[in-house]
Amino acid sequence: MKPITVFFSMLLTCGTSHLVFDSYTGTPISQEELLNHNKKNTTFWCTSHFLPCNPYEGRRVDGSCNNLRYPTRGMSHTPPYRLLPAVFDKDFNPRLSKSGRSLPLARFLRKRLLLEGYVPDAKFTMLSTYILLLMNADVLSFYDTVKYVLWKPYCCSEKGKTDNACVPNKIPDDDPVHRFSNIRCLNMTRPESFQSIGCVKSDTIPERIISSTPTFDASALYGNSLKKLLEKGRKFEGGLLKYEIENGKIWPPSVKTQGSLCFLNQKPHETRCHDTPEEGGNSVVGVNLSIIWFWRLHNHIASYLARINPCWDDDRLFYTARDIVIAIKMQIVIYELLPVFFGKENLVRDGVISPHLGFRDIYHSQVIPQISLEFTVMLRWFHTIQPGYVKLYDPKGYYLKQMPIANLTLRTGFLAVDNNIDHLTQGSFRQAAAKVDHAIDPELGESVLGPHQQASDVLTNDLAKNRYYGLQPYVKYLELFTKRTYRKFEDLLYVMEAEKVEILQEVYESVEDIDLQAGLWLENFIKDGHVPQTMYNIVVEQFLHSIISDRHWYERANRPNAFTLQQLLEIRKISISRVMCDVGDTVTHIQRNAFLRISPSNPICGCNEIEGIDFWAWEDSSCSTDGSYLGPDYKQKTKLI
C-alpha cells in the first residue's frame, strides 16, 4: 500500500477533484455555490475541501473522514453543538434580564463577584496550567483574541462606534481601579460566527466558527491542513518535523518574515519566531512552551522508531510518531491532568477514564465529532488559577527572577536568549499555580494583554462573551444536570455558600438572570475535586462525547492502524514528568507527578527513576535481514528507554 502522503500527492498530481461541502451544514455544495463563495471571498471559512474517504486510512491531518457518514464533521470551521438552545434579545443582541432591563455590566460583575489577589496553590504547579492551555488550543483557536488585539484594537475609540464587530465592555464610573483614570471601556470584538463571516444568512442564530479541528488530535502542533503540514511541518527525512539548532537547543523552524507573529520581540537580541503549521507556536507563553516541548517529543519518538526499524520509510516513521504523540498527549490529559482537578474516582465512575489498562471500544458512528459551545466557555474558568507572573529557576532549583506573564505574549524571541527556555521549563514544575479559590490574579484582571492593550480584563471578556454566544442563564444548566428547579436565590444554597448567594442577590434582579460564568465563579467545588460542580458536568459530557465520536481514539482496538495491546500498555506508562525529562534540555531531576508541587509525598528524583515508554513494542520483524527480531542484546546496546 502506498504511504499516505504519496497517495495524496498522486491524487493531486493526477487532477483528482476534492469533494467540496458546506462547512456549516456538512452537505455537498454545487459548483454555482462554490463560485459564489469565491466571489464573496468566503471560500476559506464556509467550504470544506477534502479527498474521498478511505475507511482503512488512519487519522487525517485535516480531520476529514473521521465520521464516514458525515465526512466533514471533524474538520475545522464546522459548528459546535449546544447543550441548551441559544437565547438572545432581538437582532441576536445579548439577552435582557427577566424584567426586560439590561443585565449588569460585565466589568461591574467581575469586580463584585471575584476577589483579587494572588496566593500560591499548595497543590498544583504552573505546568498544569500550561497543559490545560495546550488542551484548549487543540480544539479552539486564537482567532477571536487576535482579532481584537491586532486587527481591531480600536473598539474603545470613535472608529469603534461605527464598526459592528466592536462590542467593547463599558467600565463603570465608580470602578475601583479606573475611577480616576481616563479609561472607560475595555476593547472586545464580537465572536466570529458563520453568520458574521457570511456563510449563513444573518437572520439565523449566530454560531461560533472555530479554526481548530473539533477532536483532540494535536492540531495545535500538526495543524489542520495537509498542505500546511507538508509546507511548514515535515522535514521529509526520518519521520521528523523540521527543526533548527540554535545555541545547542532544538527549535521549530524560523519564520522568514515575522510580521506581527512575534510582535513583542525585543530587537536586536530577541529574533526567534516560529514557522509552525498553526500559530500556537507564537502565542501565549504556556502554549508556546508546550508546542516546543511536543515538537521535540515528536522528533524524539521518530528517532527511536528509525533506529528500531531501519527499513521504515519517512512516511511510516512520521505518521507512527504522530499517532504516538496524539496518544501520549491524551493519556496525560485524561489519566494524569484531569484526575488531579476533577477527581480520579469521579472520572472512573462517570466513564471518562477506564479502570483497566486494556482497550476500550465505545465508538458510536451516529455521534458526530464536535465540541460543545459550553465546553469552550468552561475552559475559561481556569483563568482563575493562572498566576500573573512566571518564575524562572535554574536546573538546581534556585529561583532566578520573575516577570509578568502578559509581557511574554507574542514574544517567542525571549525564549531563545539567556537560556530562558531552560529557566521557564524548570519553573513550570517548580512554580505554584494560583490558588484554586474564588479569586483572580490582578495581572489577569487588569492588564492580561500587557503592552498590547492599555487595560484588559480577561474575566470581564469571558463573561461578556457568554452573552454574545447566547448561553442560557446559569440556573438552566443547574436544572439540566441536577434535575432540580431554581426559582429563587435561596434555592442556590444547594450549590454554593450562603455568602455567595447573598452577593449574587445584591447584583442580579432575579436568580434567572445569573450568567453561567458568574455562577461558576461562586459555585462550590465538586467532592474530591477542585473545580465547580457544573463545570465538572460540562467537561465530563464533552470528553464522553469526544471519546465515543472519534473513530481514531487511541484506546480503540478496532480502528485503522490501531496500537497492539503491548503498545497501548506502553502508552499507559507515560507521564508529563517523563516527557519533561525527554525534551527539557536541563531537566535531569523532577517530581514524579509534575502537575503537583514538590513535597515529601512527591519528591524530586532522577529522570532515570521516571518510567517511560519502551518503543521496542513497535519493533517490525521484517526490518531484520533474516526476518527475525533484533533481540535483547541489540536492545541493551542501544539503551532505548
N, C-alpha and C positions, 0 to 999 in steps of 0.2 A: 504494500500500500504506500502511496506517495505521502511524504510528510505534509503536514497541514499547510505550511506556508507555500510549499511548492504547488500544492493543489490550488490554493488561492491564486497564485501567480499565473498558473496555466489558464484558469478561468478568465482572469482579467486580460491576459495576453490574447486569448482566442476570441475575445469580444463577447463572452457570455454576459448576458444582461443581469444586473442586480434586480431583485424584487424591490418594489417601492410601495410602502404602506403609509397610511396616515398615522402620525405619531400619537395623536390623541385618541382616535377610535380603534387603532390597531387593525384596520381593514385596508385592502388594496386600493390604490387610487388610480385614476385614469391619466392618460398622457396629457389631456387637457388641464386637469387639476394640477399636475406637476408643472406644466408651463406657466400656469397662473401663479404658483408659488415662486417660480424663478423670477417672474416679472415683479412680484412684490418683495423679493429678496427675503423670503421666509423659508426657503427650502431647508436650510440647516436645522432650524428648530422644529418645523412642522412635518417633516417627512422622515421616514426610516428606510434606509437603503441597506440591503443585506443579500448575501448569496443564498441560493436554495439550501434547505436544511438537509443534513446527512445525520440520521438518527444514531449512527455509530461514531460520530465525531465527538471529541472532547469539548470542554468549555471554550467558547469563542470569546475573544477579547471584547467584542462589541456587545456581548450579551444576547445576541440573536439566537433563536432556535433553542433556547433553554426549555421553553414550553413548545412542543411540536404542533400543538393545536392553535396556539396564539404566538407565532414566532417572534413578534416584536416586543412582547411583554417580558422584558429582561434587558432591553436596550435603554440607553439614555433618552431623555426627552419624552418619556412616557409618564402618564399621570399617576399620582399616588392614589391610594384609596382612603376613605374616611371611616372612622369608627362610628361617627354620628353625622347626620346630614348638616350641610352648611346653614348658617343663619346670618343674614345681612340686613341692613336697612335698605332703603330704596337706592337704586343705581349701584348696588353692591358696595355701599359705604359701610363702615363698621356699625354693628348693631347698636341700638339705643338701650337705655335702661328699661326696666319693666314699666316705669311710669311714662316713658316716652321722651325723657330728657337724655342728654348726652351722658355717657359714662364718665367717671372721674378721670382726670388727666393721667396718662401712664406714668409720667415722671413723679407726680404727686403720690401715686400709689406705691411706686417703688421706694421712695424716700420714707413713706409712712409705714410700710409693711416689713421692710427688711432693715435690720440693723447694719451698721457699717463698722468695719474694723477687721483686723487680721489676728487670728490666733492659730498657731501651727497645730495640725491634727496629730494626735498621739499615735494614730494607726497607719494612715495612708501616706505614700510618697508622691512626689511630683511626677514620677514615671507613670503612675496610674492615670493622671490627667492627660498625659501625652498620648497614651494608647487609646484612651477614650476619644480624644480628638481624631486619632487615625481612624477609629471605627466610624466616627461621624463623617470624615472626609470620604470614606469608602462608598457611602450611599447618598451623600448630599453634594453640594457644590459651593464654591466661594463666590458664585456669580452675583448674588444679591449684595454681598458685602463690598465686592469690588465696584459694583455699580455706584454705591453712594460714597465710597471712599475716593475713587479715582475718576469716574466718569461724570458723576453728578454731585460734586461736593458743595454745590451752591444752593441747596434747598432752603436754607435759612436766609437767603438774600432775596432781593427784589426779583431776580431772574427765576427763582424757585416758585414764585407765586403764579407764574404762567406755565409751569411745567407740570402736566398731570401726573408724571411719575414721582413727583416730590410729595411726600407726606411727613414733613418734619414734626417732631414732638415738642409741643409748647412747654416751656419752663414756667411754673407758677411764679407770680411776682414775689411771693414770700418764701421762695426756695431757700433753704438754709445755706446752700453753697453759693448760689448765683444772685441772691437778692441785692448785692452791692456791685455786681458786675454788669456789663452791657450785653451779656449773653442771655437771650430769651427763647432760644429753641435749639434742639439737637437734630442734626442732619439725619434724615432717613428717606429711603425711596420705597415706593410701593413694590411688594413682592412681584417678581416677573411671573406671568401666567400665560397659558395658551391663548387666553383672550387678549392680553396686552401685547403679545407678540404678533397676533393676527392670524393664528392657526384656526381659531374658532370665533364665531360671532360674539361681539362684545355684550350682547344681551343675554348671555348664559352665565352660569355661576363660575367665577374665576377659579381655576385650578392651577396650582403651582407647577411650574415647569422646572425640572431638576436635570442638571447636566451629567450627573454620575449614573452608572447603572444601578438598578434597584436590588441587586444581590450583593452579598458580601464576598466579592471576587477580587479584592485588592486592586480595584480600578484606580485608586489614588496613586498606586505605584506603576501599573502597567498601562493605564489609560483606558479609554472606552472605544477606541477605533484601531483596527489593524493597521491602517495607514500610518497613524501617529506612532504606534509601537515600532513599526518597521523603520520609520524615518528617525525617530528620536530615541528609541529604547534599545533595540537589539544591535549587538556588535557583530553578529553572524560568524562567531568563532567560539567554539567550545561551549555553546549554550549560554554565553554571557550577555549581560546588559553592558552597554557602552560604559566606559569609566575613564577617569583621569587620575593620575597620581601627582599630588602636589605636597611638597614638604613631607614626603613619606606616607601620606594618608590617601586613602581611596575615596574618590568622589564621583557622583554622577557627572556627565559631560557638561561643559560650559555652554551657555547660550552665546551666540555671536553678537547679537545686538540686544543689549539689556533692556532698553526702553523703560517701562515702568515696573518690570517684574521685580527688580531689587531697588525700589525707589529710595530706600534709606541707607544704602551702602555709603560708607564714609570714605570718599575718594581722598587720596590715591591708593590707600593701603587696602581697603576692602573692595575687591574686584570680583569675587566669585559670585556667579549667578547661574542656576542650573537650567539645563535644557532637557526637561523630562516630558513624557507623554501627557502628564497633567500638571497643573500649576501649583499643586500642593508642595512641590519641592522648593517653592519660593514664597511661602505664605507666613502663617504664624509659626513661632519657633517650635512649638510642640510637634506640629505636623511636619515641619521642615526636617527636624532631627529624625523623626520616625521614618520618613521616606529615605533618608540617607542610610539609616540602620538596615532597613529591609532591602534596599538596593544592594548593599554589601552582602546581606544574607543570601539573596538570590545567587550572586556570583560565588559565594562560599559553597553553596549546595551544588551548583553546576560544576564547580571544580572537583568536588568529591566524586560526583557521578561520572565525570570524564575519566578520572583515574581508575575507578572501579570497572567501568565499561568502555574501554578504549575503542571499541568498534561502533559506538553510538555516534550518529552524525549530529550536527549543530541543532537541527530542529528537535530531535528527540530529547537531547540534553536540555534545551531551553524550556520546552513545554512540560517536561517532567519536573524540572526545578520550579517552574511557575506553579504547577499543581501542588507541590510540596509546600511552597511559601504560602499559598492561599490556605492550605490546611493548617499550617503552623499558626498563622495569624488567628484563625478562628478557634483553634484549640486553646490558644492563650486567652482569647477574649471570653469564650463561654465557659471554659473549665477552670480558669485561673482568675481573670479580672472580675467578671460578673459575680462569682460566688463571694468575693470579699465585700462587695457592696450590697448585693441582693440576698445573700444567704444561701449557702450550698444546699441545705436541706429544703429550702423553699423552692429552689430551681429544680431539684430532683423530683420533688412532689408534683410540680406543675409541668414536668416533661421537657424543660429546656435542655437539661443535661441528663445524660444517661448514667445510671449507677453501675453500668457494666462497661468493660473495656472493648468489647467487640463491636461489630457493625450494628447499625440500626437503620432499617429501610422503612421510612414513613413518608415516602413521596406520594403526592396526590396530584395527578395531571390536571384536575379540574380547578386547582388552586393556582392563581396567576402570580408570578414573581412580581411583587410590588412592595413599596414602603408606605406605611400609613402616614398621613399628614400629621397626625398626633404624635407619632414616634419622633418625627423630625423636631417637633416642639419640645418633647420630653428631654431630649438630649441637652437642651439649653439649660436645664436645671443645674447641670454640672458646672456652670459658671460660678456657682456659689462655693465650690471647693477649689477654685483656681486662685493661687496666690498672685498678687500683683507684681512680685519680683521673682527673678530667677537667681539662684545662688550657684556660684562656681566653686568647685573643690578640686584639689589636686589628687593624684592617684593614692596618696596615703590617707586621704580623708580630711586634710586640713582645709579649712574654709579660706577662700581667696578674696571674693568680693561678691556683690550683688548689683543688679541693675533692673530697672522697670521692664517687665515683660513686653509692654507695648512698644518699647523702643527697638525691639528686635523683629517686629513685623515687617515683611518685605525687605529684610536686611540679611540676606544669605551670606554676604561677604564677611560679616562679623565672625562666622563660624570658622573661617579659614585663617584667621590671624591669631597669633599669640597662643596657639594650642587651645583656643576657646571651645572647639567642638569636644575635645577631651574633657575639659573642665565642666562643660554643660552635661556631658554624658555621666560623669562622676556625680554631678549634682542631682541628676534625675532620680537616682536611687538613694541619695543621702538627704536631700531636702524634703521637708514635710509638705504635703498638700495643705491647703487652708482647711481649718476645722469644719467637719461636717456638722453644720448647725443652721440657724436661720439668719445668717448674716452674709455680707458681701465685702470683699476687699475694696477699700476706697479707690484703688487704682482702676478696678474694673467698673466701678460705679461712676467715676468722674472723668477718667482720661484713658479709657481702654484702647483707643486708637492712637494714643501718643501724639507724635508730631503730625499725623495725618489729619486730625480734626482739632479745632480749638477746644472743644469739650465733647465728650461722648460718654454714654451710659449704656452698656451692653444689656443690662437687665430691663431698662426702660424700653429699648427697642424690642426685646424679646416679648414683653407684654403687649406692646402696641401691635406687633405682627400677629399675635393671637387674633386680634380683631380684624385685621386685613385678610387673614386666612379664612375668616368666617367660622371660627371654632365656637362651639356651643358653650354656655356657662359651665363653670366648674361643677356645680351640683348635678348637672345632667350626666357627667362622667361618673360621679359618685353613684348615681342611680343605676347606671349601666353595669357597674362592677359589684356593687354591694346589694342590689335588688331592694334597696330601701328608698323611701321618699324623703325629700328635704324641702320643707315648705317654710321654715322659719330658722333664724340664726341658731337657736338653741339645738336644733337637730344636728348641727355640725360638731357638737360635743362628742359625737360618736367617732370623729376622726381627728380632732385637734383639741388642744388645751383651751381652757376657759378664757385665758387672757388673749389668746389668738383670735378666738371668736369675737371677743369684745372689740378688738381692733378692727376687724372686718365690718362689724356692725356700725362702727363710727364713720367708715369711709364709703360704704355702699348703702344705697337705699333699701335694697332687697337682697335676700340670700340668692335669688336667681339672677342677680346682676354680676356676681363674682366671676372674674376672669379665671380661666383654667390655670394660667401661670401663677396668678396671685394665690389661688388656693394651694398650689403645690408649695409655694414658699413657706406656708404656715402649717401644712399638714403634718401629722405625726409620722414617724418613720415606721416601716414595716417591722414586725417582730423578727429578731435575729438578723436584721439588715440595717442599712444606713441610707435608705432612700425613702421618699414619701410613698405611701401605700398605692395611691393612684398612679404614680409614675411606675412603680413596680408592675402593676397590672397592664399598663400600656406597653411597656418594654417586653414583658413576657409574651403578650399577644403577638407582638411583632416577630420575635425570634421563633415562636412556634410557626407562624406564617412563613417565615423565610426558610426554615428547615424543611417543611413539607412541600414547599413550592419550588425548591431549587433542585432541578434534575441532576445537577452535578455536585450536590452536597457531599463533602469529603467522607462522611461516615457511612455512606451508602455502599453496599457491595454490588448492587445491580445498577451500575452506571458505566458509561463509556470510560475506558482507561482507569477503572476502579483500582484502588490500592488492594493488595493482598492483605490477609489478616495480619501477617507478620509486619507488613509496612504500616498498617494502621496502629498496631501496638507500639511501634517506634514513634509515630507521631504523638501518641498519648504521653510519651516521656518528656516532651518539650516543655520548657518554662521560659518566661521572659528573662530570667537570670541567665539561662544557658545562651539565649540569643545575645544578650549584652556581652557575655564572655566571648562569643564568636565574632562580634562585629565592633566592639569597642576597643580602640587601639590600646588604651591603657588599663582596661578592665582585667585585672588578674584576680581580684577578690571582690566578692559581692554576697549579699544575704541570699538565702535560698528562695525566698519569695520577695522579689524586688518591688512589688506593689505595696509591701508593708515595711514599716520603719525597722531599722536595725534595733534589735532588742535581745535580751537573754534567750528568748524562745525563737528568735530569727537572727542568729548571729552572722557576722561576716565570715565567710570561709573561702578557701581557694577555689578557683574555677575548675581545677582538676577533681573537686568533690561534687560538682554540679552535674548531674546526669544529663546526657544528651542523646541525640538520635544516632543509631548505628546504621549508616547508609548502605551497609552491606546487604540490607534487606532488599535493595534494588539491584543486586548483582544479576547480570544477564549471563547465563551459562554459555550462550552462543558466542560471546566475545572471546573465549579462550580458544586457542588453535585446535585443540583436540575435542572441544565440546564439553569439557568438564569444568567444574568450578575452580577458581584460582587457589582456594584453600586457606586454611588458618595461618600458615606460615607467611603468606603474602599479606594477609590482613594485619598481622602483627608488625611486619616490616613497614607498612605504610601508615600505621598508627592512626587509622581513621576512627574518630570518636562519634 
